[in-house]
Amino acid sequence: MANYADRVIDQVIARDPNQVEFIQAVKEVLETLSPVLKADKKYEENSILERIVEPERVIMFRVPWVDDSGKVKVNRAFRIQFNSAIGPYKGGLRFHPSVNLSILKFLAFEQVFKNSLTTLPMGGGKGGSDFDPRGKTDGEVMRFCQSFMSELSRHIGSNTDVPAGDIGVGAREIGYLFGQYKKLRKEFTGVLTGKSLNWGGSLIRPEATGYGCVYFVEEMLKHNSDSLEGKVVTISGSGNVAQFACEKVNDLGGKVVSFSDSDGTIFDPEGIDDEKLAYVMDLKNIQRGRIRNYVEKYQGATFVKGNPWSIDCDIALPCATQNEISSSDAKNLIKNNCLAVSEGANMPTTPNAVECFQEANVLYGPGKAANAGGVAVSGLEMSQNSIRTNWTRGEVDSKLKSIMQSIHEQCITTAEHYDCHGDYVTGANIAGFTKVADSMIDQGVV
Ligand code: NDP
């Protein structure tokens, strides 16, 4: 008879055969849990896996809004409240045309284990809509956000569910969402994170995911008696996570040579220094332009279709989206002597590509560990909101750094404990799982 994890994976596939991203994420976690499931039968006796793969609640709603020409548009939106065993649901909102139930369930499922690893009291959730903010005016984005929040406000709250940003949801969208929540609920409360500094935001929150991803790779290198100094780094994406990953690599003496977006990749062999990064931040965040514009400004750079994974590098930081490193991309990176991969994005590496990295002994930091810095500082934003204070930039950054070090340590010691030396995937999954699973058992069948 198949083992416990395999039986639950089969049930998930039978129940939702079309949810490919969700099935991929469930397999990735459950397939690494065998050592802990074998060592302690209480998880099977309490049907923990059957319960942990099923969201506590899924809310799906329509978002009608009016565009600038007066036409009524309708989008579909979701909030997945996946698991609240260790705290209120916490996880971002994604606005992107590809958004569907499978993608949001995968992201919410990952979030459960990621949040557990941060050491902070946060459950897992995720939400979003198939709305595409690209090419929309500020007024259209505002009307969409207001309509979205008119429904979502019934389901969230500072002690129940605290959303944040993700792809397509940055400072502008969080502002419109917060304004509408405040109007409807008549309360000024920490119901969203990623807020602006003037109205409850935390210093370092915008930087946190990118910085954290680089702190994580720094820990992996340090653990192997190496450092970022002088390393050539490829980064995909050019949004929030990519930009601040670049800033931290520059700080720590590395050289970033690429950015990308869904149109293609720019390669700058001389390196994207702080001045060039300031141009990219203005281009993407203020002008809302495309990354190919970079080569008009910096003549030594080239633009190519596709992703950055055929460029020579020591370190790769995928910071765009899911499944953006295929096995052939992984083979290219390995051939080019890439030492380490740290995932700023969620599940950017396909399962076959993960196997390639592990077989080639590339240091591989999975997203639920490497990009947990964002939600960790969101947790710190919630704490500051609760006690009505603001910590300094230095205070938040040092808390972020020590959380990333603690996540690295948990991965290493858990993998060691289960005889999987250096396997960050197994370490992260088991460490994240046990805290949530034990809490579920403590709280009974709910
Ligand atoms: P942004 O919207 O700021 O940037 C996303 C970037 O990725 C853009 O450059 C975008 O290009 C590119 N991108 C998106 N989809 C695709 C695609 N299908 N193919 C190629 N490029 C694509 O999002 P974030 O930087 O916030 O998020 C990036 C990743 O990091 C996501 O996986 C997110 O889940 C993850 N993450 C984010 C956290 C955060 O705090 N923001 C926290 C933890 C993880 P284009 O403009 O062409 O769409």
Boltz pocket constraint, residues with backbone or C-beta under 6 A from the ligand:
constraints:
  - pocket:
      binder: B
      contacts: [[A, 165], [A, 166], [A, 167], [A, 168], [A, 169], [A, 170], [A, 205], [A, 209], [A, 236], [A, 237], [A, 238], [A, 239], [A, 240], [A, 241], [A, 242], [A, 260], [A, 261], [A, 262], [A, 263], [A, 319], [A, 320], [A, 321], [A, 322], [A, 344], [A, 345], [A, 346], [A, 371], [A, 372], [A, 374], [A, 375]]
      max_distance: 6.0
